[in-house]
Amino acid sequence: MTHRAACATPGGGRVRARDTGDHETSAFAPPAWARDVGRWSWIVVGVSIVLLVVALLVAATQLLVYATLFAVLFGATFLPIADWLTRHRVPRWLAALLVLVGLLVLAVVITLVIVYGLVNQVPSVQETLDDAAATIEDALNSTDFPESTVDSVKSGLSSLMQELASGAAGAVAGVVSAVGSLLFGIFIAINIMVWVLIQGRKIGAWASHHLPPVPQPVAYEILAGSARFFRGYIWGSTIVGLFNAAVLGLGAVVIGVPMAGTIAIVAWLTNYIPYFGAIMSGAFAVLIALGAGGTSKAIPMLILVIIANGFLQTVISQFALGSALDLHPLAVLFATTAGGIAFGAVGGVFAAPFLKIGLDAYRRMKEAGLFGPVPAAEVAAAPDGAAAEAAASDMANGPPGPGD
């Protein structure tokens, strides 16, 4: 039998009845744990489908998504500079323009420094490579190998060079296409970043009104915290870049490689580009060493680059980013690795700050009561019979979900 009871409220009202007895169930009804497993299985399936759809959308609009992410990252990072200029009677649009111009000038300076160093060392590098090729040829000629074997090795190398040359056209076309996409992405990112610098807080306030069921104040705190975490990520990356610059710069001085200051600057500034930045700065340092002293300086420099951009950078980045984002170093390591595996270099950039943003958003929404029953203070404050009605409804239907 099912017994039902009605509750009277202090104001004399009545609330709807709720079950108080045992339910008659079939002998073939599944146990409670099986129902729970089935319910959570469907939840996992639904979440997996949503994640798959999101991944497909990101893949289809990859250029726009990446441009937006980097625009928000740099816009949130340099927003305080625009605020400072605005407080000193600089119009907001002009403050945003000054910040943008400063970043573009910095990017141009970095590019010119890298190109200048490479162009100056190209003749020396070419001469070193020619000497290495001549040494290999002399070694082959001085051996006891038959003439036919030596000629076969030479012809094989010649055929390899011809194949590489035949594929150069396709490689150049690929590079041109990649550069075109990069420039278009930069153009989109610049436009988005300008609006973030001019109306970043207004955009955040508007977005906080359109994130149901999260209350507007909580949503705005989450968005404002996201901007702070992005700035913390840039600050942590700056610390890692300065460390790499010091290691490579001092190492170049010890080894006797020229342009040690340029090598340090390139190592610092390219550090903000994950993975590829380390390759660029490492290749730059090794080429400078190869042109200046041949393999006797290039090999020690290569070893130093591998150590600095490998084990040492991993250790320093875990602690630097963990401190800046208030995350455990292991959490930063796992997040960065998982992001890099799933989404490549861009995933490695945003994994740690996104992890912190997610944890902070969960904490704030939990404090707002979105992941639990209605707070007792709100139930007690309900007028007349509404409080008892809310309590009875909560007991009968279970805790409300995020959309209730």
URNORLIN-V130008 format. One record per backbone hydrogen bond with DSSP energy under -1.0 kcal/mol. NH is the residue of the N-H (numbers start at 1). CO is the residue of the C=O. E is the energy in kcal/mol with one decimal. If there is no record, write none. Layout:
nh=NH co=CO e=E
nh=NH co=CO e=E
This chain:
nh=5 co=18 e=-1.9
nh=9 co=13 e=-2.7
nh=12 co=9 e=-2.1
nh=15 co=7 e=-1.7
nh=18 co=5 e=-1.7
nh=20 co=3 e=-2.6
nh=21 co=3 e=-1.0
nh=29 co=26 e=-1.3
nh=35 co=31 e=-1.8
nh=36 co=32 e=-2.3
nh=37 co=33 e=-2.4
nh=38 co=34 e=-2.4
nh=39 co=35 e=-2.5
nh=40 co=36 e=-2.6
nh=41 co=37 e=-2.1
nh=42 co=38 e=-2.0
nh=43 co=39 e=-1.7
nh=44 co=40 e=-2.5
nh=45 co=41 e=-2.4
nh=46 co=42 e=-2.6
nh=47 co=43 e=-2.7
nh=48 co=44 e=-2.4
nh=49 co=45 e=-2.2
nh=50 co=46 e=-2.3
nh=51 co=47 e=-2.6
nh=52 co=48 e=-2.3
nh=53 co=49 e=-2.5
nh=54 co=50 e=-2.5
nh=55 co=51 e=-2.5
nh=56 co=52 e=-2.3
nh=57 co=53 e=-2.4
nh=58 co=54 e=-2.6
nh=59 co=55 e=-2.3
nh=60 co=56 e=-2.2
nh=61 co=57 e=-2.0
nh=65 co=61 e=-2.6
nh=66 co=62 e=-2.8
nh=67 co=63 e=-2.3
nh=68 co=64 e=-2.3
nh=69 co=65 e=-2.6
nh=70 co=66 e=-2.4
nh=71 co=67 e=-2.1
nh=72 co=68 e=-2.6
nh=73 co=69 e=-2.5
nh=74 co=70 e=-2.6
nh=75 co=71 e=-2.6
nh=76 co=72 e=-2.8
nh=77 co=73 e=-1.6
nh=78 co=74 e=-2.3
nh=82 co=78 e=-1.5
nh=83 co=79 e=-2.3
nh=84 co=80 e=-2.4
nh=85 co=81 e=-2.3
nh=86 co=82 e=-2.1
nh=87 co=83 e=-2.3
nh=89 co=86 e=-1.3
nh=90 co=85 e=-1.8
nh=95 co=91 e=-2.7
nh=96 co=92 e=-2.4
nh=97 co=93 e=-1.9
nh=98 co=94 e=-2.6
nh=99 co=95 e=-2.2
nh=100 co=96 e=-2.3
nh=101 co=97 e=-2.7
nh=102 co=98 e=-2.4
nh=103 co=99 e=-2.1
nh=104 co=100 e=-2.5
nh=105 co=101 e=-2.7
nh=106 co=102 e=-2.1
nh=107 co=103 e=-2.3
nh=108 co=104 e=-2.4
nh=109 co=105 e=-2.5
nh=110 co=106 e=-2.3
nh=111 co=107 e=-2.2
nh=112 co=108 e=-2.6
nh=113 co=109 e=-2.5
nh=114 co=110 e=-2.2
nh=115 co=111 e=-2.7
nh=116 co=112 e=-2.9
nh=117 co=113 e=-2.1
nh=118 co=114 e=-2.2
nh=119 co=115 e=-2.9
nh=120 co=116 e=-2.1
nh=121 co=117 e=-1.2
nh=122 co=118 e=-1.2
nh=125 co=121 e=-3.0
nh=126 co=122 e=-3.0
nh=127 co=123 e=-2.4
nh=128 co=124 e=-2.3
nh=129 co=125 e=-2.6
nh=130 co=126 e=-2.4
nh=131 co=127 e=-2.3
nh=132 co=128 e=-2.3
nh=133 co=129 e=-2.4
nh=134 co=130 e=-2.5
nh=135 co=131 e=-2.3
nh=136 co=132 e=-2.2
nh=137 co=133 e=-2.2
nh=138 co=134 e=-2.6
nh=139 co=135 e=-2.3
nh=140 co=136 e=-2.1
nh=141 co=137 e=-2.4
nh=142 co=138 e=-2.0
nh=150 co=146 e=-1.9
nh=151 co=147 e=-2.6
nh=152 co=148 e=-2.0
nh=153 co=149 e=-2.3
nh=154 co=150 e=-2.5
nh=155 co=151 e=-2.7
nh=156 co=152 e=-2.3
nh=157 co=153 e=-2.4
nh=158 co=154 e=-2.5
nh=159 co=155 e=-2.7
nh=160 co=156 e=-2.2
nh=161 co=157 e=-2.3
nh=162 co=158 e=-2.1
nh=163 co=159 e=-2.3
nh=164 co=160 e=-2.4
nh=165 co=161 e=-2.5
nh=166 co=162 e=-2.5
nh=167 co=163 e=-1.7
nh=171 co=167 e=-2.0
nh=172 co=168 e=-3.0
nh=173 co=169 e=-2.4
nh=174 co=170 e=-2.4
nh=175 co=171 e=-2.5
nh=176 co=172 e=-2.8
nh=177 co=173 e=-2.4
nh=178 co=174 e=-2.5
nh=179 co=175 e=-2.9
nh=180 co=176 e=-2.4
nh=181 co=177 e=-2.4
nh=182 co=178 e=-2.5
nh=183 co=179 e=-2.7
nh=184 co=180 e=-2.2
nh=185 co=181 e=-2.6
nh=186 co=182 e=-2.5
nh=187 co=183 e=-2.3
nh=188 co=184 e=-2.2
nh=189 co=185 e=-2.7
nh=190 co=186 e=-2.5
nh=191 co=187 e=-1.8
nh=192 co=188 e=-2.3
nh=193 co=189 e=-2.8
nh=194 co=190 e=-2.1
nh=195 co=191 e=-1.5
nh=196 co=192 e=-2.0
nh=197 co=193 e=-2.5
nh=198 co=194 e=-2.1
nh=199 co=195 e=-3.0
nh=200 co=196 e=-1.1
nh=203 co=199 e=-2.8
nh=204 co=200 e=-2.0
nh=205 co=201 e=-2.4
nh=206 co=202 e=-2.5
nh=207 co=203 e=-2.6
nh=208 co=204 e=-2.1
nh=210 co=207 e=-1.6
nh=214 co=211 e=-1.7
nh=219 co=215 e=-2.8
nh=220 co=216 e=-2.4
nh=221 co=217 e=-2.1
nh=222 co=218 e=-2.1
nh=223 co=219 e=-2.2
nh=224 co=220 e=-2.8
nh=225 co=221 e=-2.4
nh=226 co=222 e=-1.9
nh=227 co=223 e=-1.7
nh=228 co=224 e=-1.7
nh=229 co=225 e=-2.3
nh=230 co=226 e=-2.1
nh=231 co=227 e=-2.0
nh=232 co=228 e=-2.2
nh=233 co=229 e=-2.1
nh=234 co=230 e=-2.2
nh=235 co=231 e=-2.4
nh=236 co=232 e=-2.5
nh=237 co=233 e=-2.7
nh=238 co=234 e=-2.1
nh=239 co=235 e=-1.8
nh=240 co=236 e=-2.1
nh=241 co=237 e=-2.6
nh=242 co=238 e=-2.4
nh=243 co=239 e=-2.0
nh=244 co=240 e=-2.4
nh=245 co=241 e=-2.5
nh=246 co=242 e=-2.3
nh=247 co=243 e=-2.3
nh=248 co=244 e=-2.7
nh=249 co=245 e=-2.7
nh=250 co=246 e=-2.4
nh=251 co=247 e=-2.1
nh=252 co=248 e=-2.3
nh=253 co=249 e=-1.7
nh=254 co=250 e=-2.4
nh=255 co=251 e=-2.7
nh=256 co=252 e=-1.7
nh=257 co=252 e=-2.9
nh=263 co=259 e=-2.3
nh=264 co=260 e=-2.2
nh=265 co=261 e=-2.3
nh=266 co=262 e=-2.6
nh=267 co=263 e=-2.3
nh=268 co=264 e=-2.1
nh=269 co=265 e=-2.6
nh=270 co=266 e=-2.4
nh=273 co=270 e=-1.6
nh=276 co=274 e=-3.4
nh=277 co=273 e=-1.6
nh=279 co=275 e=-1.9
nh=280 co=276 e=-2.7
nh=281 co=277 e=-2.6
nh=282 co=278 e=-2.4
nh=283 co=279 e=-2.7
nh=284 co=280 e=-2.3
nh=285 co=281 e=-2.3
nh=286 co=282 e=-2.4
nh=287 co=283 e=-2.5
nh=288 co=284 e=-2.1
nh=289 co=285 e=-2.2
nh=290 co=286 e=-2.7
nh=291 co=287 e=-2.4
nh=292 co=288 e=-1.8
nh=293 co=289 e=-2.5
nh=294 co=290 e=-1.7
nh=297 co=294 e=-1.2
nh=298 co=294 e=-2.2
nh=299 co=295 e=-2.1
nh=301 co=297 e=-1.7
nh=302 co=298 e=-2.5
nh=303 co=299 e=-2.3
nh=304 co=300 e=-2.2
nh=305 co=301 e=-2.4
nh=306 co=302 e=-2.4
nh=307 co=303 e=-2.2
nh=308 co=304 e=-2.9
nh=309 co=305 e=-2.8
nh=312 co=307 e=-1.8
nh=314 co=310 e=-2.1
nh=315 co=311 e=-2.2
nh=316 co=312 e=-2.6
nh=317 co=313 e=-2.8
nh=318 co=314 e=-1.7
nh=319 co=315 e=-1.6
nh=320 co=316 e=-3.1
nh=321 co=317 e=-2.5
nh=322 co=318 e=-1.6
nh=323 co=319 e=-2.3
nh=324 co=320 e=-2.3
nh=325 co=321 e=-2.4
nh=327 co=322 e=-2.7
nh=332 co=328 e=-2.0
nh=333 co=329 e=-2.3
nh=334 co=330 e=-2.8
nh=335 co=331 e=-2.5
nh=336 co=332 e=-2.7
nh=337 co=333 e=-2.4
nh=338 co=334 e=-2.7
nh=339 co=335 e=-2.7
nh=340 co=336 e=-2.3
nh=341 co=337 e=-2.3
nh=342 co=338 e=-2.6
nh=343 co=339 e=-2.8
nh=344 co=340 e=-1.4
nh=348 co=344 e=-1.8
nh=349 co=345 e=-1.5
nh=350 co=346 e=-2.1
nh=351 co=347 e=-1.4
nh=354 co=350 e=-2.2
nh=355 co=351 e=-2.2
nh=356 co=352 e=-2.0
nh=357 co=353 e=-2.5
nh=358 co=354 e=-2.6
nh=359 co=355 e=-2.3
nh=360 co=356 e=-2.5
nh=361 co=357 e=-2.6
nh=362 co=358 e=-2.3
nh=363 co=359 e=-2.2
nh=364 co=360 e=-2.4
nh=365 co=361 e=-2.5
nh=366 co=362 e=-2.3
nh=367 co=363 e=-2.2
nh=368 co=364 e=-1.3
nh=369 co=366 e=-1.5
nh=370 co=365 e=-2.4
nh=379 co=375 e=-1.7
nh=380 co=376 e=-2.6
nh=381 co=377 e=-1.4
nh=382 co=379 e=-1.1
nh=386 co=383 e=-2.3
nh=389 co=385 e=-2.3
nh=390 co=386 e=-2.5
nh=391 co=387 e=-2.4
nh=392 co=388 e=-3.0
nh=393 co=389 e=-2.6
nh=394 co=390 e=-2.2
nh=395 co=391 e=-2.1
nh=396 co=392 e=-2.3
nh=397 co=393 e=-2.5
nh=398 co=394 e=-1.5
nh=404 co=401 e=-1.6
